[in-house]
Amino acid sequence: MLIVDAQIHLWAKGTPSPQHRQEPFSAEQAVAAMDAAGVDRALIHPVLWDPDSNELAQAAVATYPGRFAIMGWFYLDDPKGPDQVAHWKERPGMVGLRFYFNDRHKREWATDGTLDWLWPACEKAGVPLALASALFLPTVGQIAERHPGLKLVVDHMAVPPGSSGESAYRFQPDLLALAKYPNVAVKATGQIGYAEDAYPYRSFHEHLHRCFDAFGPERMFWGTDITRMPCPWRQCVTVFTEELPWLKGRDLDLVMGEAVCNWVGWRPPG
């Protein structure tokens, strides 16, 4: 089975968001931990708190061929944004874009028309786009409908920032409504970090199962966001591979890695 983590972060400087470890996390550390956990590959999502994180990710791709690909970013208020999108996949290691929102990247830009240039630009360039979109899921549906050639990924099963326990899944009905759009997928990343119980974190299994039933194995991607997980990487793997009796066989192969590689166009090993 090919095991691909759909979201990790690497950084060398800056102040991480408080949920994450506060020390830098390097490619060398990631590879060592991946090897120990049986993780074959990971999609790096460079972070806004390290302005050189795209370049750091590209260095990781060059140093460890086949282990990493990148869902990068640029400043969304850069007037050269459309040109960057048009040539994004020409950059070594870049397979897509991922945006989350902070003081500089205003969340309302996704709903007030400011980013209306981004969706068609990514669609035209064939650039998959992941979004921290829990707080504007209906808008994601509108984008998906208007731009059927744009591959969209909803982060973290639409759990909003700072959530935990049962309330973390309060937007799940809106998430499941997006499953009708074939160009929308979902990352089942970060879920252990929202749980209030111990391994195997059964509190989120039902929510995960509903998401799987809606999106299917080709549009639901396992992953960790490992730098904010309360457990070892290996347990993040075995929760899915050993503790979900409904996730077996070909479905498990897809969720654990093949599906995300297919979605972003990351060629299989060899």
HUZI-V879164 format. One record per residue. RES is the residue in one letter. PHI is phi in degrees with one decimal (none if undefined). D_CENTER is the distance of its C-alpha to the mean C-alpha in whole Angstrom. Layout:
BEGIN
res;phi;d_center
RES;PHI;D_CENTER
RES;PHI;D_CENTER
END
This chain:
BEGIN
res;phi;d_center
M;none;20
L;-82.4;17
I;-110.0;15
V;-127.0;11
D;-79.2;9
A;-78.7;5
Q;-161.5;5
I;-135.2;8
H;-122.0;10
L;-123.8;14
W;-157.6;16
A;-118.0;20
K;-157.8;21
G;93.2;21
T;-108.2;21
P;-65.0;17
S;-60.3;16
P;-63.5;19
Q;-71.0;16
H;-91.6;15
R;-54.5;18
Q;-94.8;20
E;-88.7;21
P;-56.4;20
F;-130.2;17
S;-99.4;18
A;-61.2;18
E;-62.4;21
Q;-64.6;20
A;-63.3;16
V;-63.2;18
A;-60.9;21
A;-70.4;19
M;-62.5;17
D;-61.2;20
A;-65.9;22
A;-93.1;19
G;78.4;19
V;-97.1;16
D;-81.4;16
R;-145.6;13
A;-149.6;10
L;-90.5;8
I;-80.2;9
H;-110.9;7
P;-57.0;11
V;-107.3;12
L;-71.5;15
W;-74.4;17
D;-114.9;18
P;-63.3;19
D;-103.1;19
S;-69.6;16
N;-61.8;15
E;-67.0;19
L;-61.5;18
A;-65.6;15
Q;-64.9;17
A;-64.6;20
A;-64.1;18
V;-60.9;17
A;-69.1;21
T;-77.5;22
Y;-124.5;20
P;-56.7;20
G;85.9;18
R;-90.3;16
F;-132.0;13
A;-135.4;12
I;-131.6;10
M;-104.3;8
G;-85.0;11
W;-151.6;13
F;-144.5;16
Y;-71.4;18
L;-70.4;18
D;-96.4;22
D;-73.5;23
P;-63.2;26
K;-88.5;25
G;-52.5;21
P;-58.6;22
D;-69.3;24
Q;-62.1;21
V;-61.0;19
A;-57.8;21
H;-114.4;21
W;-59.7;18
K;-76.0;17
E;-78.0;21
R;-77.4;19
P;-55.8;19
G;86.7;16
M;-81.6;14
V;-115.2;12
G;-178.0;11
L;-127.3;10
R;-140.2;8
F;-128.0;10
Y;-120.2;10
F;-123.0;14
N;-147.9;17
D;-63.0;21
R;-85.9;20
H;-95.2;18
K;-70.7;19
R;-61.4;17
E;-66.1;21
W;-58.8;20
A;-72.5;18
T;-116.4;21
D;-100.3;24
G;97.1;24
T;-59.5;23
L;-99.5;20
D;-63.6;22
W;-76.1;22
L;-70.9;18
W;-63.8;18
P;-66.8;21
A;-64.1;20
C;-67.7;17
E;-61.1;18
K;-64.2;21
A;-84.7;20
G;67.2;17
V;-104.1;14
P;-59.4;11
L;-132.3;10
A;-103.2;6
L;-136.6;8
A;-79.2;9
S;-116.6;11
A;-55.4;13
L;-93.1;16
F;-145.3;17
L;-61.0;16
P;-58.4;19
T;-65.3;18
V;-59.4;15
G;-62.9;18
Q;-63.3;20
I;-62.9;18
A;-61.3;17
E;-69.9;21
R;-74.4;22
H;-130.1;20
P;-64.5;20
G;-88.4;19
L;-94.1;16
K;-85.7;13
L;-112.5;10
V;-129.5;7
V;-89.5;7
D;-69.4;5
H;53.3;7
M;51.6;10
A;62.1;11
V;-79.4;12
P;-75.3;14
P;-56.7;14
G;76.0;17
S;-95.0;17
S;-158.0;18
G;67.7;21
E;-62.7;21
S;-66.5;21
A;-61.4;17
Y;-105.0;17
R;-67.6;20
F;-100.7;18
Q;-61.3;17
P;-56.6;20
D;-66.6;18
L;-64.6;15
L;-63.3;17
A;-64.0;19
L;-77.5;16
A;-63.5;17
K;-69.9;20
Y;-92.6;18
P;-66.3;17
N;-96.5;15
V;-115.2;13
A;-122.4;10
V;-138.7;8
K;-92.3;5
A;-89.2;8
T;-95.6;7
G;75.9;9
Q;-64.6;12
I;-61.9;15
G;-67.4;14
Y;-95.7;16
A;-74.9;18
E;-109.2;22
D;-108.9;23
A;-93.4;24
Y;-49.2;22
P;-91.9;22
Y;56.4;20
R;-64.2;22
S;-62.3;21
F;-102.3;18
H;-63.1;19
E;-65.0;21
H;-63.3;18
L;-63.4;15
H;-63.5;18
R;-62.5;19
C;-64.7;15
F;-61.6;16
D;-61.9;19
A;-78.9;18
F;-94.1;15
G;80.0;17
P;-71.1;16
E;-86.9;15
R;-131.7;12
M;-130.3;10
F;-118.4;8
W;-67.6;9
G;177.9;7
T;-124.0;9
D;59.6;8
I;-56.8;12
T;-74.7;13
R;-126.4;14
M;-84.3;15
P;-87.7;18
C;-140.8;19
P;-64.7;19
W;-56.1;16
R;-60.0;19
Q;-67.9;19
C;-62.0;15
V;-71.1;16
T;-70.4;19
V;-55.5;18
F;-84.6;17
T;-83.0;19
E;-124.4;22
E;-111.7;22
L;-118.1;21
P;-62.6;24
W;-88.3;23
L;-112.3;20
K;-140.6;22
G;57.5;23
R;-62.3;22
D;-60.2;19
L;-64.0;18
D;-56.7;18
L;-68.1;15
V;-61.6;13
M;-78.6;13
G;175.1;12
E;-64.7;14
A;-66.1;13
V;-67.8;9
C;-63.1;12
N;-62.8;14
W;-64.1;12
V;-97.2;11
G;76.1;15
W;-88.9;14
R;-61.5;18
P;-66.2;19
P;-57.6;20
G;77.3;24
END
